[in-house]
């Protein structure tokens, strides 16, 4: 076995940043799945995190030598209301490993028992949310979206009490960083400027080392996170993904999708689609995600003001100037991605109107988000054999008119069908982690101990852009009796 791969740079920030605590052992852990592909990317073969380590390590029953497990402290604005004392209430940061490519990654376990931040919770995770996070986070990675990754999932042999007794699970996940906007808010709320400075320096050193050479590294950090979040949220929107709980404690400073709770990919398109069972007023609805991204970034900027400039007025003006650029940056990322989804190579001013018209037709015609763009990528420019595309829409007349405009737009740039279709197929998936498929996998696992559905769904999602023989039914939206109206956070 190789030497211990772990360090824990976060431990060095000091006790005010965390609670040092080990996982609480579980009764009878069993390995559900191990991500061999990710393990190989991270160079974990023959280490304590290899597949041979088995369930005891990934359940927390055996704490690898050299790790320094800790529960990270953070605050957060939850649905707009500030909670100063959140933190890892059911999760632990084991430490960092260095990949063969020289990149550092945090190793984090969720469902490991009570911590100082559990707030009367049991610190455990039900199996269903563990399986949901595994499926969706790995699907996001395959779709090209920056995301935390899933290394392993285990059952615990114990039950957790939610609305009813459910089997327990633990997920081991990997990220560039688990520092959140809420981590900065934690120290701002305490007026601890020294800790804020240490945290900002830590993030720059570990996530954005090139910013150390900037004239104003802390302003450059704000710029980097604004740009990263603009790109990330634009990617969500291009895939019909709804995070579901965009609290500031769920927004990564590394600009990765993090904390897959009541998340969902929409089926039939609606601008204001909400799935989260706790989002009663649509704060985190699909079309509100860019606005919430800006709101969260404004909270981050507030944490950096005293670092950006000693004069508060100057700092506010500099931060406001950067924040005002978020929407234009987001719109640029969104428009670039949407042009790609429509097969457009060139840039014309009228493209936005063409795209927005399609979304309006999708909304009025009950069209499935993913199938709309997949079927569009299959169409020829000159042969109007549009039957499969039209079948996605309840009303075809307005779509026919739109398709005429789209084809005319392609002709303006002398589009070549074969090349254009290849480009579109590379960005328009045929398979997504649909809610009803995830629910079927969870029900089979939780109710019957059957993980075959979970494994089948996971396997299909490994090639989201390729139509797989015998898996055509997996491309379809749910039947009426399969529709999932609400998703849950699992806490």
C-alpha positions as CSV (number, residue, x, y, z in Angstrom):
1,X,0.0,0.0,0.0
2,X,1.2,3.5,-0.8
3,X,2.1,5.9,1.9
4,X,-0.6,8.0,3.5
5,X,-2.1,10.3,0.9
6,X,-3.7,12.7,3.3
7,X,-3.0,16.2,4.5
8,X,-5.5,18.6,6.1
9,X,-4.5,22.2,5.3
10,X,-7.9,23.4,6.7
11,X,-6.9,22.0,10.2
12,X,-4.1,24.6,10.3
13,X,-6.5,27.5,10.2
14,X,-7.3,27.0,13.9
15,X,-10.0,25.8,16.1
16,X,-12.3,28.7,15.4
17,X,-12.9,27.3,11.9
18,X,-14.1,23.8,12.9
19,X,-14.8,21.2,15.5
20,X,-12.2,18.4,15.5
21,X,-14.3,15.2,15.7
22,X,-14.2,11.6,14.4
23,X,-17.1,9.9,12.6
24,X,-19.5,7.9,14.8
25,X,-19.2,4.2,13.9
26,X,-22.2,2.4,12.4
27,X,-23.5,-1.1,13.1
28,X,-23.1,-3.0,9.8
29,X,-21.8,-1.0,6.9
30,X,-22.0,-2.4,3.4
31,X,-20.5,-0.9,0.2
32,X,-23.2,0.0,-2.4
33,X,-20.9,1.5,-5.0
34,X,-17.3,2.6,-5.5
35,X,-16.3,5.1,-8.2
36,X,-13.4,3.4,-9.8
37,X,-13.1,5.9,-12.6
38,X,-12.8,8.8,-10.1
39,X,-10.5,6.8,-8.0
40,X,-8.1,6.3,-10.9
41,X,-8.3,10.0,-11.8
42,X,-7.3,10.9,-8.2
43,X,-4.5,8.2,-8.0
44,X,-6.1,6.4,-5.1
45,X,-5.0,2.8,-6.1
46,X,-3.3,1.0,-3.3
47,X,-4.2,3.8,-0.8
48,X,-6.6,3.7,2.2
49,X,-9.2,5.1,-0.2
50,X,-9.0,2.4,-2.8
51,X,-11.9,0.0,-3.5
52,X,-10.1,-2.6,-1.3
53,X,-10.6,-0.4,1.7
54,X,-14.2,-1.4,1.7
55,X,-17.2,-0.3,3.8
56,X,-15.4,0.3,7.1
57,X,-13.5,3.2,5.7
58,X,-16.3,4.8,3.7
59,X,-18.7,4.4,6.7
60,X,-16.3,6.1,9.1
61,X,-15.8,3.0,11.3
62,X,-12.1,3.0,10.4
63,X,-10.5,6.4,10.3
64,X,-7.5,6.4,7.9
65,X,-4.2,7.1,9.6
66,X,-3.0,10.7,8.9
67,X,-6.5,12.2,8.5
68,X,-7.7,14.9,10.9
69,X,-11.5,14.8,10.6
70,X,-13.3,18.0,11.3
71,X,-16.7,19.5,11.0
72,X,-16.4,22.9,9.3
73,X,-18.1,26.0,10.8
74,X,-20.2,28.2,8.6
75,X,-23.2,30.5,8.7
76,X,-25.7,31.0,5.9
77,X,-28.7,32.9,4.6
78,X,-31.4,30.3,4.3
79,X,-34.3,31.5,2.1
80,X,-33.1,35.0,2.8
81,X,-32.9,34.7,6.6
82,X,-29.5,34.7,8.3
83,X,-28.6,31.8,10.5
84,X,-25.3,32.6,12.2
85,X,-24.6,29.0,13.4
86,X,-24.9,26.3,10.8
87,X,-21.8,24.2,10.0
88,X,-21.3,20.6,9.1
89,X,-24.1,19.0,11.2
90,X,-23.8,15.6,9.6
91,X,-20.6,15.7,7.6
92,X,-16.8,15.7,8.1
93,X,-13.9,16.9,6.1
94,X,-11.2,14.1,6.3
95,X,-8.5,16.2,4.5
96,X,-7.0,16.7,1.1
97,X,-5.3,14.4,-1.3
98,X,-3.1,15.4,-4.3
99,X,-4.0,13.9,-7.6
100,X,-1.4,12.7,-10.2
101,X,-2.0,15.9,-12.1
102,X,-1.0,17.9,-9.0
103,X,-4.4,19.2,-8.0
104,X,-5.6,19.2,-4.4
105,X,-9.0,17.7,-3.6
106,X,-11.0,17.7,-0.4
107,X,-12.4,14.4,0.8
108,X,-15.7,14.8,2.6
109,X,-18.1,12.3,4.2
110,X,-21.8,13.0,4.8
111,X,-24.0,11.1,7.2
112,X,-21.2,10.4,9.8
113,X,-23.0,11.4,13.0
114,X,-23.6,14.3,15.3
115,X,-21.3,17.3,15.6
116,X,-21.4,20.5,17.4
117,X,-23.4,21.9,14.5
118,X,-26.1,19.3,14.4
119,X,-28.7,21.5,16.1
120,X,-30.6,18.6,17.7
121,X,-30.3,16.5,14.5
122,X,-29.1,13.0,14.4
123,X,-26.1,13.7,12.1
124,X,-27.1,10.9,9.9
125,X,-28.3,10.7,6.3
126,X,-31.1,8.5,4.9
127,X,-30.1,6.2,2.1
128,X,-32.4,7.9,-0.5
129,X,-30.6,11.3,-0.4
130,X,-27.3,9.6,-0.6
131,X,-28.3,7.8,-3.7
132,X,-29.8,10.9,-5.2
133,X,-26.6,12.9,-4.6
134,X,-24.5,10.1,-6.1
135,X,-26.5,9.8,-9.2
136,X,-27.0,13.6,-9.8
137,X,-23.5,14.7,-9.0
138,X,-21.9,12.1,-11.2
139,X,-24.4,12.9,-14.0
140,X,-23.5,16.6,-13.7
141,X,-19.8,15.7,-14.1
142,X,-20.5,13.7,-17.2
143,X,-22.6,16.6,-18.6
144,X,-19.6,18.9,-18.2
145,X,-20.9,20.9,-15.2
146,X,-18.5,21.8,-12.4
147,X,-19.6,19.7,-9.5
148,X,-18.6,17.8,-6.4
149,X,-18.0,14.2,-7.2
150,X,-19.1,10.9,-5.5
151,X,-16.4,8.5,-4.6
152,X,-18.4,5.9,-2.6
153,X,-21.7,5.2,-1.0
154,X,-22.5,2.7,1.8
155,X,-25.5,1.5,3.8
156,X,-25.0,1.7,7.6
157,X,-27.1,-1.2,8.8
158,X,-29.0,1.4,10.9
159,X,-32.3,3.2,10.5
160,X,-32.8,7.0,10.7
161,X,-36.0,8.6,11.7
162,X,-37.5,11.0,9.2
163,X,-41.2,11.0,8.3
164,X,-40.8,7.3,8.8
165,X,-37.9,5.0,9.6
166,X,-35.5,4.7,6.7
167,X,-32.3,2.9,6.0
168,X,-29.2,5.0,6.6
169,X,-26.4,5.8,4.2
170,X,-23.1,7.7,4.0
171,X,-21.6,9.3,0.9
172,X,-18.0,10.1,0.4
173,X,-17.6,13.0,-1.9
174,X,-14.8,15.0,-3.5
175,X,-14.5,18.7,-4.3
176,X,-11.9,21.3,-5.1
177,X,-13.0,22.9,-1.8
178,X,-15.9,22.7,0.6
179,X,-15.5,26.4,1.6
180,X,-18.7,28.2,1.1
181,X,-20.0,31.8,1.0
182,X,-21.5,31.0,4.3
183,X,-18.0,30.2,5.7
184,X,-17.0,33.8,5.2
185,X,-20.3,35.0,6.6
186,X,-19.6,33.0,9.8
187,X,-16.6,35.2,10.6
188,X,-18.2,38.4,9.4
189,X,-21.1,37.9,11.8
190,X,-18.5,37.5,14.6
191,X,-16.6,40.6,13.6
192,X,-13.5,38.5,13.3
193,X,-11.4,40.3,10.7
194,X,-8.3,38.3,11.4
195,X,-10.1,35.0,10.7
196,X,-11.7,36.5,7.5
197,X,-8.2,37.4,6.3
198,X,-6.9,34.0,7.1
199,X,-9.8,32.4,5.3
200,X,-9.4,34.6,2.2
201,X,-5.7,33.9,2.1
202,X,-6.4,30.2,2.4
203,X,-8.8,30.2,-0.5
204,X,-6.5,32.2,-2.7
205,X,-3.5,29.9,-1.9
206,X,-5.5,26.7,-2.5
207,X,-8.0,27.6,-5.2
208,X,-6.8,30.7,-6.9
209,X,-3.0,30.9,-6.5
210,X,-2.6,33.0,-9.6
211,X,-4.4,35.8,-7.8
212,X,-1.5,36.3,-5.4
213,X,0.2,38.4,-8.0
214,X,-2.8,40.6,-8.5
215,X,-2.6,44.3,-7.5
216,X,-5.6,43.7,-5.2
217,X,-5.8,39.9,-4.5
218,X,-9.1,40.2,-2.5
219,X,-10.8,42.2,-5.2
220,X,-9.5,39.7,-7.7
221,X,-10.9,36.9,-5.6
222,X,-14.3,38.5,-5.8
223,X,-14.0,38.8,-9.5
224,X,-13.0,35.2,-9.9
225,X,-16.0,33.9,-7.8
226,X,-18.4,36.2,-9.6
227,X,-17.2,34.9,-13.0
228,X,-17.2,31.3,-11.9
229,X,-20.7,31.5,-10.5
230,X,-22.0,33.2,-13.6
231,X,-20.6,30.4,-15.8
232,X,-21.9,27.7,-13.4
233,X,-25.5,29.0,-13.1
234,X,-25.6,29.6,-16.9
235,X,-24.7,25.9,-17.4
236,X,-27.5,24.9,-15.0
237,X,-30.0,26.9,-16.9
238,X,-28.9,25.4,-20.3
239,X,-29.7,22.0,-18.9
240,X,-32.9,22.7,-17.1
241,X,-31.3,22.0,-13.7
242,X,-32.8,23.5,-10.6
243,X,-30.6,23.4,-7.5
244,X,-33.5,23.8,-5.2
245,X,-31.8,25.3,-2.1
246,X,-29.4,28.1,-3.2
247,X,-28.7,29.3,0.4
248,X,-25.4,31.0,0.8
249,X,-24.1,28.0,2.8
250,X,-24.7,25.9,-0.3
251,X,-22.7,28.1,-2.7
252,X,-19.1,27.0,-3.3
253,X,-16.2,29.4,-3.4
254,X,-14.7,27.0,-5.9
255,X,-17.7,27.5,-8.1
256,X,-18.8,23.9,-8.2
257,X,-22.3,22.6,-7.8
258,X,-22.5,21.5,-4.2
259,X,-25.0,20.0,-1.7
260,X,-27.5,18.1,-3.9
261,X,-30.6,18.2,-1.7
262,X,-34.0,18.9,-3.3
263,X,-32.4,19.3,-6.7
264,X,-34.1,18.3,-10.0
265,X,-33.9,18.4,-13.7
266,X,-37.2,19.7,-15.1
267,X,-39.2,17.6,-17.4
268,X,-41.9,19.8,-19.0
269,X,-40.7,23.3,-19.3
270,X,-42.0,26.2,-17.1
271,X,-40.1,29.4,-16.4
272,X,-41.0,29.3,-12.7
273,X,-40.7,25.6,-12.1
274,X,-40.1,24.6,-8.5
275,X,-39.6,21.1,-7.1
276,X,-38.2,21.7,-3.6
277,X,-40.7,20.8,-0.9
278,X,-39.4,23.6,1.3
279,X,-39.4,26.4,-1.3
280,X,-42.9,27.5,-0.7
281,X,-42.7,30.9,-2.4
282,X,-40.5,30.0,-5.4
283,X,-37.4,31.9,-4.2
284,X,-35.2,29.3,-5.9
285,X,-37.4,28.6,-8.9
286,X,-35.6,27.8,-12.2
287,X,-35.8,31.3,-13.7
288,X,-34.8,33.0,-10.4
289,X,-31.5,31.2,-10.1
290,X,-29.3,34.0,-11.7
291,X,-30.9,36.6,-9.5
292,X,-30.2,34.5,-6.4
293,X,-26.7,34.0,-7.6
294,X,-26.2,37.7,-7.6
295,X,-27.8,38.1,-4.2
296,X,-25.5,35.5,-2.7
297,X,-22.5,37.1,-4.3
298,X,-23.5,40.4,-2.8
299,X,-23.3,38.7,0.7
300,X,-19.8,37.4,-0.3
301,X,-18.7,40.9,-1.3
302,X,-19.8,42.2,2.1
303,X,-17.4,39.8,3.7
304,X,-14.5,41.1,1.7
305,X,-15.0,44.8,2.0
306,X,-12.4,45.5,4.7
307,X,-9.9,43.5,2.7
308,X,-10.6,45.2,-0.6
309,X,-9.9,48.6,0.8
310,X,-9.4,50.2,4.2
311,X,-11.8,53.0,3.2
312,X,-15.3,51.5,3.5
313,X,-16.8,53.8,0.9
314,X,-14.1,53.0,-1.7
315,X,-14.5,49.3,-1.0
316,X,-18.2,49.4,-1.5
317,X,-17.9,51.2,-4.8
318,X,-15.3,48.7,-6.0
319,X,-17.4,45.8,-5.0
320,X,-20.6,47.2,-6.5
321,X,-18.8,47.8,-9.8
322,X,-17.8,44.1,-9.9
323,X,-21.3,42.9,-8.8
324,X,-22.9,45.0,-11.6
325,X,-20.9,42.9,-14.1
326,X,-22.4,39.6,-12.9
327,X,-25.6,39.8,-15.0
328,X,-23.8,40.7,-18.2
329,X,-21.3,37.9,-17.6
330,X,-24.1,35.4,-16.9
331,X,-26.0,36.5,-20.0
332,X,-22.8,36.1,-22.1
333,X,-22.3,32.6,-20.8
334,X,-25.9,31.7,-21.2
335,X,-26.2,33.1,-24.7
336,X,-23.0,31.4,-25.8
337,X,-24.2,28.0,-24.5
338,X,-27.7,28.5,-26.0
339,X,-26.2,29.3,-29.4
340,X,-24.3,26.0,-29.1
341,X,-27.5,24.2,-28.2
342,X,-29.1,25.6,-31.4
343,X,-26.1,24.7,-33.5
344,X,-25.1,28.3,-34.2
345,X,-21.4,29.2,-34.8
346,X,-21.7,32.9,-35.5
347,X,-23.1,35.7,-33.4
348,X,-26.1,37.9,-34.5
349,X,-28.0,40.4,-32.3
350,X,-31.3,38.7,-33.0
351,X,-30.2,35.3,-31.6
352,X,-31.5,36.1,-28.1
353,X,-34.9,36.8,-29.5
354,X,-34.9,33.5,-31.4
355,X,-33.9,31.5,-28.3
356,X,-36.4,33.3,-26.0
357,X,-39.2,32.6,-28.6
358,X,-38.4,28.9,-28.4
359,X,-38.6,28.9,-24.6
360,X,-42.0,30.7,-24.8
361,X,-43.3,28.1,-27.2
362,X,-41.9,25.3,-25.0
363,X,-43.7,26.8,-22.0
364,X,-47.1,27.2,-23.8
365,X,-46.8,23.7,-25.4
366,X,-45.9,21.6,-22.4
367,X,-42.6,20.6,-24.1
368,X,-40.0,18.5,-22.4
369,X,-36.8,20.5,-21.8
370,X,-34.3,17.8,-22.7
371,X,-36.2,16.2,-25.5
372,X,-36.8,19.6,-27.2
373,X,-33.1,20.2,-27.7
374,X,-32.2,16.6,-28.4
375,X,-34.8,16.3,-31.1
376,X,-33.7,19.7,-32.5
377,X,-30.2,18.4,-32.8
378,X,-31.5,15.5,-35.0
379,X,-33.2,17.7,-37.6
380,X,-31.9,18.3,-41.1
381,X,-31.6,21.9,-42.3
382,X,-33.3,21.4,-45.6
383,X,-35.6,18.3,-45.1
384,X,-38.6,19.2,-43.0
385,X,-39.1,15.8,-41.5
386,X,-39.9,17.2,-38.1
387,X,-42.3,14.6,-36.8
388,X,-40.3,13.5,-33.8
389,X,-39.6,17.1,-32.8
390,X,-43.3,18.2,-33.2
391,X,-44.4,15.2,-31.1
392,X,-42.7,16.8,-28.1
393,X,-45.0,19.8,-28.3
394,X,-48.8,20.0,-27.6
395,X,-49.2,22.7,-30.3
396,X,-47.3,22.5,-33.5
397,X,-48.2,25.6,-35.4
398,X,-46.1,28.1,-33.6
399,X,-43.2,25.6,-33.5
400,X,-43.3,25.2,-37.3
401,X,-43.0,28.9,-37.7
402,X,-40.1,28.9,-35.3
403,X,-38.3,26.1,-37.1
404,X,-38.5,28.1,-40.3
405,X,-36.7,31.0,-38.6
406,X,-34.1,28.6,-37.1
407,X,-33.4,27.0,-40.5
408,X,-33.1,30.4,-42.1
409,X,-30.6,31.4,-39.3
410,X,-28.5,28.3,-40.1
411,X,-28.5,29.2,-43.8
412,X,-27.1,32.7,-42.9
413,X,-23.9,31.1,-41.7
414,X,-23.8,28.4,-44.4
415,X,-24.2,25.6,-41.8
416,X,-23.1,22.1,-42.8
417,X,-25.6,19.6,-41.4
418,X,-23.1,16.9,-40.5
419,X,-20.9,19.3,-38.6
420,X,-23.7,21.2,-37.0
421,X,-25.4,18.0,-35.8
422,X,-22.2,16.8,-34.3
423,X,-21.8,20.1,-32.4
424,X,-25.3,20.0,-31.1
425,X,-25.1,16.4,-30.1
426,X,-22.1,17.2,-27.9
427,X,-24.1,19.7,-25.8
428,X,-27.7,18.4,-25.9
429,X,-28.0,15.3,-23.8
430,X,-30.4,12.5,-24.5
431,X,-30.2,11.2,-20.9
432,X,-30.5,13.2,-17.7
433,X,-31.2,12.0,-14.1
434,X,-34.9,12.4,-14.4
435,X,-36.9,12.7,-11.2
436,X,-39.0,9.6,-11.7
437,X,-36.0,7.4,-12.5
438,X,-34.2,8.6,-9.4
439,X,-37.4,8.0,-7.3
440,X,-37.7,4.4,-8.8
441,X,-34.0,3.8,-7.8
442,X,-34.6,5.1,-4.3
443,X,-37.8,3.2,-3.7
444,X,-36.3,-0.1,-4.9
445,X,-33.2,0.4,-2.6
446,X,-35.0,1.8,0.5
447,X,-38.1,-0.4,0.4
448,X,-36.6,-3.7,-0.9
449,X,-32.8,-3.5,-0.6
450,X,-32.6,-3.7,-4.4
451,X,-29.8,-1.6,-5.9
452,X,-30.2,-2.9,-9.4
453,X,-32.3,0.0,-10.5
454,X,-29.8,2.5,-9.0
455,X,-27.0,0.8,-10.9
456,X,-28.9,0.7,-14.1
457,X,-29.7,4.5,-13.9
458,X,-26.1,5.3,-13.0
459,X,-24.7,3.3,-15.9
460,X,-27.0,5.0,-18.5
461,X,-26.0,8.4,-17.1
462,X,-22.3,7.7,-17.8
463,X,-22.9,8.4,-21.5
464,X,-25.5,11.2,-21.5
465,X,-25.0,12.4,-25.0
466,X,-25.1,8.9,-26.7
467,X,-28.4,7.1,-27.5
468,X,-27.9,3.6,-26.1
469,X,-29.5,0.5,-27.6
470,X,-32.4,-0.8,-25.6
471,X,-32.4,2.4,-23.4
472,X,-34.8,4.5,-25.6
473,X,-37.5,4.5,-22.9
474,X,-35.0,6.2,-20.5
475,X,-35.1,9.3,-22.7
476,X,-38.8,9.9,-22.1
477,X,-40.5,12.2,-19.5
478,X,-42.6,10.5,-16.9
479,X,-46.1,9.1,-17.4
480,X,-48.8,11.0,-15.4
481,X,-48.6,8.4,-12.6
482,X,-44.8,8.7,-12.5
483,X,-44.5,12.5,-12.1
484,X,-42.5,13.7,-9.1
485,X,-43.9,17.0,-7.9
486,X,-41.8,17.5,-4.9
487,X,-38.2,16.7,-4.0
488,X,-36.8,16.7,-0.5
489,X,-33.5,17.8,1.1
490,X,-33.0,14.7,3.2
491,X,-31.9,16.4,6.5
